[in-house]
Amino acid sequence: MTDVELREATTADRDGVRALCMKLDPADYVSAAWDEWRAQEGNLMLVARAGDRVVGCVRAGVAAPRQAFSQALRVDPAFRRCGVATRLMNEQAGRLRARGIDVARGVTSVANRRSRPFFATVGWNEIGVRRRRRLPGWTAGARSTATQDGLPDDLLASVEGRAHFRRVLLRADRPWLAAAARDGRWHAKDGAWALLDPPSRDHGAWVVALGGPPAALAELLRTLSPPWRVDGGLIVEAPDDPSVAHALDTLGFAPAPPEDAYVVVECPL
Ligand SMILES: CC(C)(COP(=O)(O)OP(=O)(O)OC[C@H]1O[C@@H](n2cnc3c(N)ncnc32)[C@H](O)[C@@H]1OP(=O)(O)O)[C@@H](O)C(=O)NCCC(=O)NCCS
């Protein structure tokens, strides 16, 4: 097999990355995202090259101080099980460490039978499952339910990544959460709580983290009222927690389709 060389991506790799992604999935968001990431400061973008072909790629960006988010790992089928992804992830880890990053996270589909065993072999741990569930008929309650009460010290949350549906996970600390609360994005009552994304015209209300006793959580979501106008239903990023699932079932949320169920993976660096 041709030797595979790893390096930081340059403009010259653009078409090769595109060809790789298109080959794997013509609808892959990475083809378009790659250019946007390259245009931004601070992204670490690696490619694996065999001769004049790009046979692998991966991107990482800073999600919060000392925290990175890794995504867009792709390897050409003709070069799989040869250690290309292992080399890419090890190289990425070393470079992130050198940049002062302590932890990297990513997500992969619950149904991905290649990537889940792969991540385990490179020291990435599965730390939870998220299911994106929708309640299209939901409308906001009459009075704002935003509060500053009951803020935790830290929370695994997500923020909008490239396009609204590609979310970037981070561990939000207390100052981050306090700022979200000041923006009216923290809603809590009777032990239940929900953290909302910033307002979105296109996607209704989006709850990025939630929890609490099922009855209180169902009531909180039913009466949830962000301090901004919301149309377009309610979307939640639900953890695999039976109380949360029960509350959502009670309210009539649709089950997550397979493409909306993902595992969160984490690697201490
Ligand atoms: C997942 C993926 C990146 C793995 O790339 P790769 O270069 O083949 O991985 P490696 O050769 O470094 O694999 C290292 C180890 O991971 C595990 N692994 C990799 N692919 C696997 C598979 N298909 N099934 C089971 N285990 C697998 C094995 O333990 C493997 O070691 P081995 O080959 O000695 O048994 C590749 O299959 C791919 O591009 N898939 C499509 C895109 C994708 O799913 N990306 C991840 C999205 S987050």
The ligand as an ORCA input file, in Angstrom:
! r2SCAN-3c Opt
* xyz 0 1
  C     -14.400      4.962     11.738
  C     -13.214      5.199     10.783
  C     -12.788      6.641     10.869
  C     -12.071      4.254     11.204
  O     -10.946      4.509     10.357
  P      -9.760      3.451     10.141
  O      -8.609      4.193      9.553
  O     -10.262      2.270      9.411
  O      -9.437      3.023     11.648
  P      -8.100      2.295     12.178
  O      -7.498      1.477     11.086
  O      -7.203      3.307     12.804
  O      -8.732      1.335     13.279
  C      -8.143      1.138     14.551
  C      -8.986      0.129     15.308
  O     -10.329      0.632     15.478
  C     -11.244     -0.483     15.426
  N     -12.063     -0.392     14.208
  C     -11.870      0.403     13.147
  N     -12.826      0.200     12.214
  C     -13.632     -0.767     12.714
  C     -14.770     -1.449     12.196
  N     -15.272     -1.177     10.975
  N     -15.357     -2.395     12.972
  C     -14.844     -2.705     14.205
  N     -13.749     -2.096     14.727
  C     -13.142     -1.155     13.990
  C     -10.377     -1.743     15.344
  O     -10.073     -2.155     16.663
  C      -9.152     -1.205     14.642
  O      -7.998     -1.998     14.861
  P      -7.744     -3.310     13.930
  O      -7.951     -2.888     12.498
  O      -6.320     -3.661     14.245
  O      -8.745     -4.340     14.359
  C     -13.610      4.829      9.322
  O     -14.260      3.578      9.290
  C     -14.509      5.839      8.641
  O     -14.040      6.797      8.014
  N     -15.829      5.634      8.719
  C     -16.794      6.546      8.054
  C     -16.831      7.895      8.677
  C     -17.130      7.837     10.145
  O     -17.954      7.052     10.609
  N     -16.455      8.701     10.905
  C     -16.634      8.839     12.322
  C     -17.742      9.785     12.529
  S     -17.597     10.564     14.049
*
